[in-house]
Amino acid sequence: MAKSETEPRYRSAGSPGYAGIKTFFGAEPSEPDDLTADVDAAAFGVPFDGGVSNKPGTRYGPAALREATDRHSWTFQSEDERHTVATGRVASYDSVTFRDCGDAPVVPNDITATFDLVRAFTEVVSRSTMPVLLGGDHYITYPAFVGYADAVGEDVGLLHLDAHTDTWGDHDLYGRHYHGSPMARIAESEYGSYANHAMVGIRGHTDTEFLDILEDEGLYVDYGHEVQENGIEESVRGAIDHVTEDVDHVYLTVDIDVTDPSYAPGTGTPSPGGLTSHQLLKAMDVLGECDAIGAMDLMEVAPTLDPTDTTAMLGANALSRFMQSYFYRD
């Protein structure tokens, strides 16, 4: 994969991690319209939790993830080679160019208006580079998916790591548009379908209509207990094989609650029995090998629920491992 030329960084690689303005891996800020083809990926936040059904707080997720990724900025800024002990990878990543496009506009009390704003923002970013969305509650994956698909102009597959299916149709209390329904809304969109969708790590409860989806729609699922039985690498590779069979473009969405709450307590709907932090990071290594992924998000980090910052730290490490795997190949 071609890399862009080395250029000055937003924060000096020699600065301490607690200094400076926090951006995505220390990237320079940019307006979406100013992105160029030599930018490898551009992050933006969506500070919105108007679709939550349990504990709020994911509106603060983008800021927490920026601060946590900024601590890793030396990985992508130094001209020296870096050794990632966990993967054995030795590389210089300074030729990978990131930008931080700030936050997409949202309307805190209007989920429909927020949908339109996030869809348009994602489309603009996607026309120039890989969008990396920092959430925000998981409903926001729906407008981001559609915005990315608007940019590529064709059907898009969906790789989905989560504790929950998020396939609720029309909930008696929350309606059709909340963080329990984005996968159903994506499947109904002009670009998505359950046949091009793979889930990994699902556990807990869902409505019985999900059983009909499994039987009739071709959805791929590796449940949490299957991940533990078969191993995370096998589960993720199976999901990739399924999703890439019929589409050229794939959107990756990672809900931090796919991880067990003992490793990621800062999320609004935690569910015991999830991935370990090691399994999540290994999953990101494998996902980074999938060239078809053209957009991704990391959702549902709620720092107000985690005074230790463990959840944001894990999210930052997951993003770092994906970026290293995706942009650097042995």
GISUL-V163746 format. One line per field, one symbol per residue. ss: DSSP state (A for helix, B for strand, O for the rest). phi: phi as a letter, one per 40 degrees, with the letter a starting at -180 (. if undefined). A space follows every 10 residues. Layout:
ss = ???
phi = ???
//
This chain:
ss = OOOOOOOOOO OOOOOOOOOO OOOAAAOBBO OAAAOOOOOO BBBBBBOOOO OOOOOOOAAA AAAAAAAAAA OOAAAAAOOO OBBBOOOOBB BOOOOOOBBB BBBOOOOOOO AAAAAAAAAA AAAAAAOOOB BBBBBOOOOA AAAAAAAAAA AAOOOOBBBB BOOOOOOOOO BOOOBOOOOO OAAAAAAAOO OOOAAABBBB BBOOOOOOAA AAAAAAOOOB BBBAAAAAAA OAAAAAAAAA AAAOOOOOOB BBBBBAAABO OOOOOOOOOO OOOOBOAAAA AAAAAAAOOO OOBBBBBBBO OOAAAOOOOA AAAAAAAAAA AAAAAAAOOO
phi = .cbcccadbc bdccccccbg ccbcfgccca cdcccbcccc abcacbcbbc bcbbcchccc cdcccdcccc cccccbbccc cbbcccbgcb abbcccbbbb cgbccbbdba ccccdcccdc cccccccbac cbcbcgccdc dcccdccccd ccgadbcbcb bacbcfbccb cdcbgbbacc bccccccccc bbaccbbbbb gcagbacccc cccccbbgcc bbcdcccccb gccccccccc dccccbbcbb bbbbcdcccd ccbaccacbc acgccccccc ccdcdccccc cccbaaabbg cbcccaccgc cccccccccc cccccccbbc
//
